[in-house]
Amino acid sequence: MLLHGPRRRNLGRLGFNMVLYPTTVLFRQTRAIQRALSDLKAGRPMPKDDSVTMDEFETIVDIAYWKSIEEKALPLGEKVRQAINKVVKKIA
C-alpha cells in the first residue's frame, strides 16, 4: 500500500515509502472459511454474494493453463487411458 497523508509523513521520516500487509488477504480468507463451514454444518445454503460460479472460478485460476500443464506431465499410459475413456463415453 502506498502511503498517503500523515502516515506517509510519519513513516517517511523513518525511511519508509511503502507498507505491505501480507496477512490481510489470509485473515479475510480465514474468516470466510469459518463462515462457510458454519453454514455447511448448520445446513444453510450458500449466499450467492459470498461466492463465485464455477465458470468464474475457472477463469480466476486460469484452469485451461493448468490443464495444459497437467497434460504435458501425464505419462503415456495415462494419456492412452484417458483417450480410451473419451471414446467409450461417446459410444455409450
N, C-alpha and C positions, 0 to 999 in steps of 0.2 A: 504494500500500500504506500503510495507516495504521500508524504506528509504535507499538511496544509495548516495555516493559521498558527495559533500559539504553540501547539505541539511541535510544529516544524521548527519554530524558533528555539524552543527549549532543547529539543533533541539535536537540532542543527548545531547548537553551541557545543554539544558533546561530540560532534563529528558525524552524526547520522544524517542520511538523506532519504532513507527508506526503512520501513519496519515490515517484517514478514510475519504472518500469522499462520504457521504451518498446521496448527491443530484446529483452526476454525472449521474447516470442512469436516474433519474427523469427528469433532464433538457434535456437530449438527447431524451427521450421518448416524452416530451412535444413538442420539435421541429418536431419530426417525425409525431406527431398527427396534428400539424399545416399544414405541407406539405400535408398530406393525405386529410385533409378537404378542403384545397385549390384546390387540384386536383379534388376531387369529385365535388366541386362547379363549377369548370371550365369544367367538363366533360372529363377530361383527364384520360386515362387508368392508372392503377396501374403498375409502373415499376416492372418487375419480381425480380430484385435485391433488391428491398425495402421491400420484404415480404417473408413469408414462405407459403408453401402449407397447406391445411387443415390437411393432414397426419402429416406433420412436427409439426404443432401447437398442434395436439392431443398428439403427442409424448412428446413435450416440457412440456405441462401442465399435462401429465400423466392422460389423460381423463379416461382410464379404472379404475384407482384408484378412481377417483371422482364419476364415475358411480356406483361403488360398494358401496361407502358411501351413495349415494343417494338411492340406492335400499334398504339398511338397514333401512333408515329413513322413507320410504314410508309407509303410513297407509295401512292396509289390503285392504280397499275398492279401493284404487288407484292401488294396485298390481293386484287386480282382474280385474279392468277396463282395465289395460294395457294388461293383458293376453288375454282378450276377443278381444281387438283391433288387437292383433297379429294373432289370429285365423281368424278373419274376413278378414284381409288383405291377408292371404294365400288363402282363399276361393275365394276372388274377383279377 
